Each structure stands twice: as C-alpha cells, then as structure tokens.
Amino acid sequence: MNRFVLGALAALVMVSVGLFWWQGRAAVERGAPLPQAPVSSIAPQEMPSADLSEIDGPELPEATEQTREQRRFGRYDRNRDGRITRNEMLSTRVDGFRKLDQDGNNLLTFEEWAVATVNKFDGADANQDQALTPEEFRKTAPPPAKAKPGPKCSCKPK
C-alpha cells in the first residue's frame, strides 16, 4: 500500500515539475524578439574615409614659467590649495623615516638612528681606521638626482 501512495506522490511531483517547466518555456518564448529580416550589406562607397591629413589635434599644453621656489612649494602642496599643512610638509619625510624605523613601531629611538649612521660610516671607511678621509667621506653623499626623461616622441610640432 505504501508503494502505491509513494508512486502516486512521485507521479504528481513529476507532473507539477513538468507543468512549471512548460509554462516557463512558454513565457521565455513570448518574451523572445521576433526574427528580423537580414541586414543588407553596405556598399563600399558608403564607408567613411580614413584620410586624416586635414585633421589637426588639440594644441599642446604650455608649461608655465615658475621659479625654483614655486616648484618647491608645489611639491609640498599636495592638494593644491595654496597652503602647506603640517601633514603635507611631513609626508615627504615618511620614506626616510620608515627606512630608519627598524622595528616598525613608528617610534625612532636613538639606537635605530645610530645603527643607520654607524652602518653608513662603516660602509664609507674603506681602510677601517675609524676615520674618514675626504675621498671616503664623498661616499656618504646622497646619490645625485636622476635626470628627468625627455620626450619619447621625436616628432616635431607643426
């Protein structure tokens, strides 16, 4: 008896699933676009021309003449509001500070600073006599600034 009830229940479930699937398929087909007529090909004479010889692009921007002090001020003034805040002034020093802060706790102790200075001294003292000659002292100078790359394009403006 249980088999008949279970079989009838399974048949009802299968019929209801089939009805839902059939209605869903019909709804999808109703929403589908109608087939369109084939698009005629465009004749070659109707294609746009790719001749760019008569077209001029926009003018190149001109660099404003600034004094050395104005350029220096512009490097610090990050938000370009004409004022340098304390955070803007200190932001250029963050990389140097992080190099010295060995333990990463944002506190620079004398020992951390001294280690960096001693390492710099030891690297410059070639003969290990605990004194720097003028030639050895030149090694402690910061590296020269890299030259800014020139324009990549060798074309000449009109």
Stockholm file with secondary structure:
# STOCKHOLM 1.0

chainA/1-158         MNRFVLGALAALVMVSVGLFWWQGRAAVERGAPLPQAPVSSIAPQEMPSADLSEIDGPELPEATEQTREQRRFGRYDRNRDGRITRNEMLSTRVDGFRKLDQDGNNLLTFEEWAVATVNKFDGADANQDQALTPEEFRKTAPPPAKAKPGPKCSCKPK
#=GR chainA/1-158 SS CHHHHHHHHHHHHHHHHHHHHHHHHHHHHHHSCCCCCCCCCCCGGGSCCCCCTTCCCCCCCCCCCCCHHHHHHHHHCTTCSSCCCHHHHHHTTHHHHHHHCTTCSSCCCHHHHHHHHHHHHHHHCTTCSSSCCHHHHHTTSCCCCCCCCCCSCCCCCC
#=GC SS_cons         CHHHHHHHHHHHHHHHHHHHHHHHHHHHHHHSCCCCCCCCCCCGGGSCCCCCTTCCCCCCCCCCCCCHHHHHHHHHCTTCSSCCCHHHHHHTTHHHHHHHCTTCSSCCCHHHHHHHHHHHHHHHCTTCSSSCCHHHHHTTSCCCCCCCCCCSCCCCCC
//
